[in-house]
Amino acid sequence: MAVSPPICDFGAPAPDFRLPDTTGRMVSYADVAGPRGTLVMFICNHCPYVQAVIGRIVRDARDLAALGIGVVAISSNDVSAYPQDGPEAMRAEAARHGFPFPYLYDERQDVTRAYGAVCTPDFFGYDASGGLQYRGRLDASGRNPAPPDARRDLYEAMRQIAETGQGPRDQVPSMGCSIKWIAA
């Protein structure tokens, strides 16, 4: 089922985290924070919305790193229901696409809840002091990629944050598969 996140809560502080990456190393927000901002992405392996744009996510992450933006991805889906989103598959996915950012596993889903993530992909763009400035889409892609020359909404927003500390006031929400929550 496709869902869209709420609009940006400008200035909301980035929740801290300490989660394992695909090698088992523990990674915190401070470890990935960039000097000019930080992008926290919620993605997963099986989502067709993520798969439609994974190459663009990798491209934008590399381009953002050059601007001083730190980037991290977090997967939190219930792996008992979606084993293809588990740590072993995450390691293979990161290697297959050459992720230039840590790919973390939120097994208990506490971090995902703290951020208020609702779908994959869900993008949270923070300024250098950890205040939320962007909660929008990557680009006009949905279950299928947008044309190659589509406006790079996420990249342009994060570039603006790196340059001015402020995100754009007009933001189009991301759309994707709902987070697969662990049954209570």
C-alpha positions as CSV (number, residue, x, y, z in Angstrom):
1,M,0.0,0.0,0.0
2,A,1.4,3.4,-1.0
3,V,1.6,6.0,1.7
4,S,3.0,9.6,2.0
5,P,4.7,11.1,5.0
6,P,3.4,14.3,6.7
7,I,4.9,17.7,5.8
8,C,8.2,18.9,7.2
9,D,8.3,19.9,10.9
10,F,10.9,22.6,10.4
11,G,13.5,22.7,13.1
12,A,12.6,19.4,14.8
13,P,15.8,17.9,16.2
14,A,17.3,14.8,14.7
15,P,16.7,11.9,17.1
16,D,20.0,10.2,18.0
17,F,20.5,6.5,17.2
18,R,23.1,3.8,17.6
19,L,22.4,1.0,15.1
20,P,24.5,-1.8,13.5
21,D,25.6,-1.4,9.9
22,T,25.9,-4.3,7.4
23,T,29.2,-5.3,9.0
24,G,27.9,-5.2,12.6
25,R,29.7,-1.9,13.4
26,M,27.6,0.4,15.6
27,V,26.9,3.7,14.0
28,S,25.4,6.8,15.6
29,Y,23.9,10.1,14.2
30,A,27.1,11.9,15.2
31,D,29.2,9.3,13.2
32,V,27.3,10.2,10.0
33,A,26.5,13.9,10.5
34,G,28.1,16.1,7.9
35,P,29.6,19.6,8.5
36,R,26.9,21.2,6.4
37,G,23.9,18.9,7.1
38,T,22.8,15.3,7.3
39,L,20.4,13.1,5.3
40,V,18.7,10.2,7.1
41,M,16.8,7.9,4.7
42,F,14.5,5.0,5.5
43,I,14.7,2.4,2.8
44,C,14.4,-1.3,2.4
45,N,15.4,-4.0,-0.1
46,H,12.0,-5.2,-1.3
47,C,10.1,-2.0,-1.9
48,P,9.4,-1.3,-5.6
49,Y,9.5,2.5,-4.9
50,V,13.0,2.2,-3.5
51,Q,14.1,-0.2,-6.2
52,A,12.9,2.2,-8.9
53,V,15.3,4.9,-7.7
54,I,18.1,3.1,-5.9
55,G,20.6,4.2,-8.5
56,R,19.5,7.8,-8.1
57,I,19.7,7.5,-4.3
58,V,23.3,6.4,-4.7
59,R,24.1,9.1,-7.2
60,D,22.6,11.8,-4.9
61,A,24.4,10.5,-1.8
62,R,27.7,10.8,-3.6
63,D,26.9,14.3,-4.9
64,L,25.7,15.4,-1.4
65,A,28.8,14.1,0.3
66,A,30.8,16.4,-2.0
67,L,28.8,19.3,-0.5
68,G,29.5,18.3,3.1
69,I,26.2,16.5,3.7
70,G,26.5,13.2,5.7
71,V,24.2,10.4,4.5
72,V,22.8,7.3,6.2
73,A,20.1,4.7,5.3
74,I,18.1,2.8,7.8
75,S,16.0,-0.4,7.2
76,S,13.5,-1.4,9.9
77,N,10.9,-3.7,8.3
78,D,9.7,-6.7,10.2
79,V,12.1,-9.4,8.8
80,S,9.9,-12.3,10.1
81,A,7.4,-11.2,7.5
82,Y,9.9,-9.7,5.0
83,P,13.1,-11.8,5.3
84,Q,14.5,-10.1,2.1
85,D,14.9,-7.0,4.3
86,G,17.1,-8.6,6.9
87,P,20.8,-7.9,7.6
88,E,22.3,-10.5,5.2
89,A,20.2,-9.3,2.3
90,M,21.0,-5.7,3.3
91,R,24.7,-6.5,3.1
92,A,24.2,-7.9,-0.4
93,E,22.1,-4.9,-1.5
94,A,24.7,-2.4,-0.3
95,A,27.4,-4.2,-2.1
96,R,25.4,-4.7,-5.3
97,H,24.7,-0.9,-5.6
98,G,27.9,0.3,-4.1
99,F,26.3,2.3,-1.3
100,P,28.6,5.2,-0.3
101,F,26.8,5.5,3.0
102,P,26.2,3.2,6.0
103,Y,23.1,1.0,5.8
104,L,21.8,0.4,9.3
105,Y,19.3,-2.1,10.7
106,D,16.7,-0.9,13.2
107,E,15.6,-4.3,14.4
108,R,13.4,-3.1,17.3
109,Q,12.0,-0.2,15.1
110,D,12.6,2.3,18.0
111,V,14.6,4.7,15.8
112,T,12.0,4.5,13.0
113,R,9.3,5.5,15.5
114,A,11.5,8.3,16.9
115,Y,11.8,9.8,13.4
116,G,8.2,9.2,12.6
117,A,9.1,7.4,9.3
118,V,6.1,6.0,7.6
119,C,7.2,4.7,4.2
120,T,10.1,3.6,2.1
121,P,11.7,5.7,0.9
122,D,11.3,8.4,3.5
123,F,13.8,11.2,3.5
124,F,14.8,13.5,6.5
125,G,17.1,16.4,5.6
126,Y,18.8,18.1,8.6
127,D,20.9,21.3,8.8
128,A,24.3,21.4,10.3
129,S,22.9,21.8,13.8
130,G,20.5,18.9,13.4
131,G,17.3,20.7,12.7
132,L,14.9,19.2,10.2
133,Q,14.7,21.2,7.0
134,Y,13.4,18.7,4.4
135,R,10.8,15.9,4.5
136,G,10.1,15.5,0.8
137,R,10.6,13.3,-2.2
138,L,13.7,12.3,-4.1
139,D,12.2,13.3,-7.4
140,A,9.0,12.8,-9.4
141,S,9.5,9.0,-9.4
142,G,6.9,6.6,-8.0
143,R,6.8,2.8,-8.6
144,N,8.6,3.6,-11.8
145,P,11.5,6.0,-12.3
146,A,10.8,9.5,-13.5
147,P,12.5,10.6,-16.7
148,P,16.3,10.9,-16.4
149,D,16.1,14.7,-16.6
150,A,13.5,15.0,-13.8
151,R,14.2,17.7,-11.2
152,R,16.3,16.4,-8.3
153,D,14.1,17.6,-5.5
154,L,16.1,16.0,-2.7
155,Y,19.5,17.0,-4.0
156,E,18.4,20.6,-4.6
157,A,16.8,20.8,-1.2
158,M,19.9,19.5,0.5
159,R,22.2,21.7,-1.6
160,Q,20.1,24.7,-0.4
161,I,20.4,23.5,3.2
162,A,24.2,23.1,2.8
163,E,24.4,26.7,1.4
164,T,21.9,28.5,3.6
165,G,21.0,26.3,6.5
166,Q,17.3,26.5,5.4
167,G,15.2,24.0,3.4
168,P,12.7,25.0,0.8
169,R,9.3,26.0,2.1
170,D,7.5,24.1,-0.7
171,Q,8.1,20.4,-0.5
172,V,6.4,17.5,-2.2
173,P,6.1,14.4,0.2
174,S,7.8,11.2,-0.7
175,M,5.6,8.2,-1.6
176,G,6.4,4.6,-1.0
177,C,5.5,1.3,0.7
178,S,4.4,1.5,4.3
179,I,6.9,0.5,7.0
180,K,6.3,-3.1,7.8
181,W,5.8,-2.9,11.6
182,I,6.4,-5.8,13.9
183,A,3.1,-7.2,15.2
184,A,2.5,-6.5,18.9
